[in-house]
Structure formats: structure tokens, C-alpha cells
């Protein structure tokens, strides 16, 4: 039954990769690629689900072209398009009616009929997504539950409605009773301090519009979920039970709602909708652009204290340095391959602007540790221009009141027993960059 259901979508995905993903031999030669293209099919089992991937080393998806075509066809409002990340734009190829199809181009084939692929996979309780690097290739990933008919789930309630959450995406359950609460706000977003880590919170009733605004002081249950590698907490009124449910596909009227993965019939005869962790995280903006980290996501991975006088502690040239958190817009991890030399400095194309990069160790007269892999970058704004500070490591975020001020050193703090230099980010900007 499963093979019969995925046969046609899989064939269509392979044909798309062959016809429109792989460039012609002369184009591949111009781009420094082997003249023969490669398409790989990969299948594996992970977390109670089966993944089937179609991977090609072709042209990838031109995000700018997809964005322009979606606006031209009126499939997505212009205001929403402007706020969407590149990753979200790539998923527009699954919209019904989307096509760049005036002629066959590097992008056209990836939109034609992809809504049919998505519909057929979702009909059996699965999901499909695409990841692409323009000019290098694309990966179409199909995710199918290992057991399609019956899945273990936790039943939760918010307001008067009950919902089922598949245990494959559930990590743990937390009850907050108001005593010694760990719920705080970071950049106006609620977070929960779970064993020293900050967990982004999403209130289910507010997200679905089924209950009133959430009072942070109320008692609540937090369902800790994982979606696309990102952990977050789903706040519900109560946790009812854990049981095995029979998954029923949604009707055509509800299939476009990304927060639902299906429906099930409960023992008392009432229908409960099955929640999709990735859909909830996407709608709540918990999942961000691929390979990017917001301040919130980074704070969730270290022990932090979110206050107005918070300091970001980094390492530059092997020495700890503290920077005021209020002067920082975002924390990112950027690939060195995306850097290029422009004028007197290294730059990177970042969020539709040219972002000058400044090596903090070099600016402080030290030798950079040259970390392997992606570079930790602190994105700051000076007047109307953004710039990126490249550091060795991002260590922690602390409350300035917890740091000791040694005598006779106005620009130094003692943090965790180590002397840490306090730096104003404006002093790190070379004259040629600030001008």
C-alpha cells in the first residue's frame, strides 16, 4: 500500500530532477561541474519515520525567480512574501497552480505538478519539503510515518478542544505550577528555563485562535517538541492521556492548514485533530532560515539571563571578550565559502544587503583562532548600516550585575573567574567600513 502510494510522486520527482534540475553539459562545464549530472535516491529510517530523498547536483532553485513568479501569479500576498525567508520561498513550489513555465528553465520543472506530489504524500499521513542551494543542487525529502494506520500519541487539551500529538516529535512533558517558575520573556517572546536552557514557547490556544491570550503567571503544561532540529515548548491547558490513534486524512478543505497532520476518532466518538510539529513551529516562527541562528535560538543553547543589562561573552584570539547585548541584532553561523573580498574588507551577501565582516581578534590586535566549519558572526547595526563581527566562539549571555568589576580597570570584568575585556562594538569598526 505504501509503495503504491509513493510510486507516482517518486517517479515525478525523479523526472523533474532529470528534465529540469540537471543542466545541459555545456552549462555544467561553464559552471565548473562534471558534464555528467548525478541524481541519488536515498532512504533511511529515523525517529519512527521513513525518509526518502531525491538528491541532484543540478541548478537548484532560484529563490528570487520563485518569489517574483508567486507575486505575479497572485498566489501569496506581497506583504507576506516580503517577510518570508528563502527557505519558505522555496516551499512555494508546492502551491497549486505554481509554475514558472513560459519555457523550460533551471527552475520551471520544479514547480510543475509538485502540488500533486505533496497532496499524494499527505494523503498517507506523510510530508514533503525541498532544500536547495542555487547553482549547486536540490534535495526533495519525503517523510512517511513508519506505521501509517496506528501511531502512539499524546492527547492534550486547550479550551474545549482536544488534539493529538504524535510521540515521534515529542521529547518530554513539563508542568509549571507557579512555584519557582522558569517562564521569562526574551525580546518580547516567552521562553521557559529548562535545566539551564531557554526553550521558546508557543501557546496553542493563541496560535489557533481558540482561547484567550495567555497569562504567563497561569499554571500550564508544556509539551516539549522537536521540529526540524529545533526544540520548542507547546503550552496547553492539560495533558489528557497517551494512547494509540488511528490516523485519518484531512478533507480537502483542511489540507492547506499546515498546523494539522490529520484527524482521529476518540473513544467517546469526538474527532480530535492531529497536530503537526513542523507546521506549528513554522507558523509561530520558531523555525528560522536554514543555517541561521536568531538571538533566541542561540540563547536556547546556553545558560542565559535575559535582562536589559545583559552581556554577550565571546572568545576572540583565545581571550574572553564581553559586548553589550543591547548593541547586537542577531547571532549567525555563516559558511566561509559565502565570503568574498570587496574593497578593503571581507563581505557577505546577507538579507539583501552587503554585510562587511570584521575579525574581532584582529581588531583587538590578536591572532584569530580560525575555527573550523561555519563562522560565528555577531550582526550589529551602526546608524543605518549593518556589519558582522567574526569571533572564535560564542560562550554565554550573562547579567552584567553578576560580573565583578576589578579595581583600576574600567574596561575589564571578572566573569567565571576569568578576566574579560569589555568592548564597545563601535570601536571595532575600521574607518573604511564605517565610512
C-alpha positions in Angstrom: 0.0 0.0 0.0 2.8 2.4 0.9 4.8 1.7 -2.3 1.6 2.1 -4.4 1.0 5.5 -2.8 4.5 6.9 -3.2 5.3 5.4 -6.6 3.8 8.2 -8.8 5.2 11.1 -6.6 8.6 9.5 -6.6 8.7 9.0 -10.3 7.6 12.6 -10.8 10.3 13.8 -8.5 13.0 11.9 -10.4 11.7 13.0 -13.8 11.8 16.6 -12.5 15.4 16.3 -11.4 16.4 14.7 -14.7 14.5 17.1 -17.0 14.9 20.4 -15.2 17.3 20.0 -12.3 20.3 18.8 -14.2 21.7 21.4 -16.6 22.9 20.7 -20.1 26.5 19.5 -20.4 27.8 22.8 -21.8 26.2 24.8 -18.9 27.6 22.4 -16.4 31.1 22.8 -17.9 30.8 26.6 -17.7 29.9 26.3 -14.0 32.9 24.1 -13.3 30.8 20.9 -12.8 31.3 17.5 -14.3 29.5 17.3 -17.6 27.5 14.3 -16.4 25.0 15.1 -13.7 24.2 12.9 -10.7 20.9 12.0 -9.1 20.9 10.0 -5.9 17.9 8.2 -4.2 18.4 7.7 -0.5 16.1 6.0 2.0 16.5 5.7 5.8 14.6 5.2 9.0 14.8 7.8 11.7 12.7 8.7 14.7 9.8 6.4 13.9 9.6 7.7 10.3 10.9 6.7 6.9 12.7 9.3 4.8 13.0 9.1 1.0 15.3 11.7 -0.7 15.9 12.6 -4.3 19.2 14.5 -4.4 20.6 16.1 -7.6 23.6 18.2 -8.3 21.8 20.5 -10.8 20.9 24.1 -10.9 18.9 24.3 -7.6 16.0 26.7 -7.1 16.3 30.4 -8.0 14.6 31.9 -4.9 14.3 35.4 -6.5 12.6 33.9 -9.5 10.2 31.9 -7.4 9.4 34.9 -5.3 8.7 37.1 -8.4 6.6 34.4 -10.0 4.5 33.8 -6.9 3.8 37.6 -6.7 3.0 37.7 -10.4 0.5 34.8 -10.2 -1.0 36.3 -7.0 -0.6 33.1 -5.1 0.8 34.9 -2.0 0.2 38.5 -0.8 3.1 40.8 -1.5 3.4 41.8 2.2 3.7 38.1 3.3 6.2 37.4 0.5 8.4 40.3 1.8 8.5 38.7 5.2 9.3 35.2 4.1 12.7 33.6 4.4 14.5 31.9 1.4 13.6 28.6 2.8 9.9 29.4 3.0 10.0 30.8 -0.5 11.4 27.5 -1.8 8.4 25.7 -0.4 6.1 27.8 -2.6 6.7 25.4 -5.5 4.2 23.0 -3.8 1.4 25.6 -4.2 -1.4 24.5 -6.6 -1.0 26.4 -9.9 2.6 27.5 -9.3 4.8 27.3 -12.4 7.5 29.4 -14.0 6.6 27.6 -17.1 6.8 30.1 -20.0 9.7 27.9 -21.1 11.9 25.2 -19.6 14.5 26.9 -17.3 16.6 25.9 -14.3 13.6 26.4 -12.1 10.5 25.7 -14.2 10.3 22.0 -13.8 10.4 22.1 -10.0 7.0 23.8 -9.8 5.0 21.9 -12.4 2.9 19.3 -10.7 4.7 19.4 -7.3 1.4 20.2 -5.6 0.2 16.8 -6.8 3.3 15.2 -5.2 2.6 17.0 -1.9 -1.1 16.0 -2.0 -0.4 12.3 -2.6 2.2 12.1 0.1 0.0 13.9 2.7 -2.9 11.6 1.8 -1.0 8.8 3.5 0.0 11.0 6.5 3.4 12.0 5.2 5.0 15.3 4.3 7.4 16.6 1.7 9.8 19.5 1.6 12.6 20.8 -0.6 16.1 22.1 0.3 18.2 23.8 -2.3 21.4 25.7 -2.9 21.1 27.8 -6.0 23.6 26.6 -8.6 24.6 23.5 -6.7 21.6 21.3 -6.5 18.4 20.4 -4.6 17.1 17.7 -2.3 13.4 16.7 -2.3 12.7 14.9 1.1 9.6 12.8 1.5 8.8 11.8 5.1 6.4 8.9 5.8 5.3 7.5 9.2 6.7 4.1 9.8 3.2 2.9 10.8 0.6 4.6 8.7 -2.6 3.3 10.3 -1.8 3.5 14.0 0.6 5.8 15.8 1.3 6.4 19.5 0.2 9.9 20.5 -0.3 12.2 23.5 -3.8 13.8 23.7 -3.8 17.3 25.0 -6.5 19.9 25.6 -6.7 23.6 25.2 -10.0 25.4 25.8 -12.8 22.9 25.0 -10.9 21.1 22.2 -8.6 18.1 22.3 -5.7 17.5 20.0 -3.3 14.5 19.4 0.4 15.0 19.1 2.4 12.1 17.6 5.0 10.8 20.1 7.7 10.7 17.3 8.1 14.5 17.7 7.6 14.7 21.5 10.6 14.9 23.8 9.1 15.4 27.3 6.2 16.9 29.3 6.7 19.7 31.9 4.1 21.0 34.4 4.6 24.6 35.6 2.6 25.2 38.8 3.6 28.8 39.5 6.1 27.9 42.2 9.7 28.7 41.2 8.5 29.4 37.7 11.0 29.4 34.9 8.9 31.3 32.3 10.5 34.6 31.2 10.5 36.9 28.2 13.3 37.4 25.8 12.9 40.1 23.1 9.2 40.1 23.9 9.0 36.3 23.3 8.0 33.9 26.1 10.7 31.3 27.0 11.0 28.6 29.6 14.2 27.9 31.6 14.5 24.1 31.3 17.6 22.8 33.1 19.6 26.0 32.4 18.4 26.3 28.7 15.9 28.7 27.3 13.1 27.0 25.4 10.9 29.1 23.0 7.2 28.8 24.0 4.2 28.7 21.7 0.7 29.0 23.2 -1.5 26.6 21.3 -4.8 28.3 22.0 -3.4 31.7 20.9 -1.9 30.2 17.8 -5.1 28.6 16.7 -7.3 31.4 18.0 -9.4 29.0 20.1 -8.7 30.6 23.5 -7.9 34.0 25.1 -4.5 35.5 25.4 -2.1 33.5 27.6 -1.3 34.9 31.1 2.4 34.0 31.8 1.5 33.6 35.5 -1.1 30.9 34.9 -0.4 27.3 35.6 0.2 25.3 32.4 1.5 22.2 30.8 4.5 22.5 28.4 4.8 19.8 25.7 8.4 19.9 24.5 8.6 19.1 20.8 11.3 18.9 18.2 10.7 20.2 14.7 13.4 20.2 12.0 16.2 20.1 14.6 14.7 23.0 16.7 13.2 22.3 20.2 10.3 24.4 21.4 7.6 24.2 24.0 3.9 24.0 23.2 1.8 25.4 26.0 -1.5 23.6 26.6 -4.2 23.6 29.3 -3.9 20.0 30.2 -2.4 16.6 29.1 -5.2 14.1 28.9 -3.8 10.7 28.1 -1.3 8.7 26.0 -2.8 6.3 23.5 -2.5 4.8 20.1 -4.7 6.5 17.5 -5.9 5.6 14.0 -4.8 8.4 11.6 -7.4 9.7 9.2 -6.5 12.1 6.4 -8.0 15.5 6.4 -10.6 16.6 3.9 -9.6 18.8 1.0 -11.0 21.8 2.9 -8.4 21.5 5.7 -5.4 20.1 3.8 -4.0 23.6 3.2 -3.7 24.3 7.0 -0.1 23.5 7.9 -0.6 23.0 11.6 -2.7 19.8 11.2 -1.3 16.5 10.0 -4.6 14.6 10.1 -7.5 13.6 12.4 -8.5 10.8 14.6 -11.7 9.5 16.2 -11.5 9.3 20.0 -13.1 6.7 22.2 -16.1 8.9 23.1 -16.9 9.5 19.4 -15.4 13.0 19.2 -13.0 14.0 16.5 -9.5 15.2 17.5 -7.2 16.9 15.1 -3.6 15.7 14.9 -1.0 18.5 15.3 2.0 18.8 13.0 5.1 20.0 15.0 6.9 21.4 11.9 3.7 23.3 10.8 3.3 24.8 14.3 6.9 25.8 14.6 6.8 27.4 11.1 3.6 29.3 11.8 5.0 30.5 15.2 8.3 31.5 13.5 10.2 29.1 15.7 12.0 27.6 12.7 14.2 30.2 11.1 16.2 30.2 7.8 18.5 27.3 7.2 21.9 27.6 8.9 20.9 30.9 10.6 20.5 31.4 14.4 18.4 34.1 15.9 19.4 35.5 19.3 16.6 33.4 20.8 17.8 30.2 19.2 21.3 30.8 20.3 20.2 31.7 23.8 18.3 28.4 23.9 21.6 26.5 23.7 23.4 28.3 26.5 22.7 29.3 30.1 21.4 32.8 29.8 19.8 35.6 31.8 17.7 37.9 29.6 17.9 41.4 31.1 18.4 44.9 29.8 22.0 44.9 31.1 22.9 41.5 29.6 26.3 40.9 28.1 27.3 38.6 25.3 30.6 36.8 26.2 32.6 35.7 23.2 36.1 34.4 22.6 38.4 36.3 20.2 42.0 35.3 19.8 41.7 32.8 22.6 40.7 35.6 25.1 37.2 36.2 26.5 35.5 39.5 25.5 32.2 40.9 26.7 29.8 43.0 24.5 26.6 44.7 25.5 23.7 42.6 24.2 21.6 45.7 23.5 24.0 46.6 20.7 23.5 43.2 18.9 20.8 42.4 16.3 21.4 38.8 15.6 23.8 35.9 16.1 24.5 33.8 13.0 26.6 30.9 11.7 27.8 31.7 8.2 29.8 29.5 5.8 33.3 30.7 4.9 32.5 29.8 1.3 30.0 32.6 1.1 32.6 35.3 2.0 34.2 37.4 -0.7 36.7 40.3 -0.8 35.3 43.7 -1.7 37.4 46.9 -1.4 39.4 46.8 1.9 37.3 44.2 3.7 35.6 40.8 3.5 31.9 40.9 2.9 28.9 38.6 2.6 25.5 39.0 0.9 23.2 38.9 3.9 19.4 39.7 3.9 19.5 41.7 0.7 22.4 43.9 1.7 26.2 43.7 1.6 27.4 43.0 5.2 31.1 44.0 5.9 32.8 41.4 8.1 35.2 42.4 10.9 37.6 40.0 12.6 37.3 40.9 16.2 40.6 39.2 17.2 42.5 41.2 14.5 40.7 44.4 15.6 41.9 43.9 19.1 45.5 43.1 17.9 45.3 39.4 18.5 45.6 36.3 16.3 42.3 34.7 15.3 41.8 31.0 16.3 40.4 30.3 12.7 37.6 28.0 13.9 36.8 25.0 11.6 33.4 24.9 9.9 30.9 27.7 10.0 32.0 31.1 11.4 30.1 32.5 14.4 29.1 36.1 13.4 27.6 38.8 15.5 25.4 41.1 13.4 25.3 44.7 14.7 23.9 47.9 13.4 25.8 51.3 13.5 23.4 54.1 12.5 21.8 52.8 9.3 24.3 50.2 8.3 24.8 46.6 9.5 28.1 44.9 9.9 29.2 41.4 11.1 31.8 40.7 13.9 33.6 37.4 13.3 34.6 35.7 16.5 36.2 32.4 17.6 33.4 31.2 19.8 30.2 32.4 21.4 30.4 31.4 25.0 27.5 32.8 27.0 25.0 35.5 27.8 25.1 36.8 31.4 23.6 39.5 33.5 26.1 42.3 33.9 25.3 42.5 37.7 26.8 39.0 38.1 30.2 40.2 36.8 32.8 41.6 39.1 34.4 44.9 38.4 38.1 44.8 39.4 39.7 48.0 40.8 41.6 50.2 38.4 40.3 48.5 35.2 37.3 50.3 33.8 37.3 48.2 30.6 37.6 44.8 32.4 35.3 42.4 34.2 35.8 39.1 36.0 33.3 36.6 34.7 33.5 33.0 35.8 36.9 33.6 37.4 38.4 34.9 34.1 39.4 38.5 33.4 37.2 39.5 30.5 37.7 42.6 28.3 34.6 44.9 28.0 34.5 46.2 24.4 32.2 48.8 22.8 31.4 47.4 19.4 31.7 50.8 17.7 35.4 50.9 18.5 35.9 47.7 16.4 34.7 49.3 13.1 37.6 50.4 10.9 37.3 53.9 9.3 37.0 52.5 5.8 34.0 50.3 6.9 32.1 53.0 8.9 32.5 55.5 6.0 
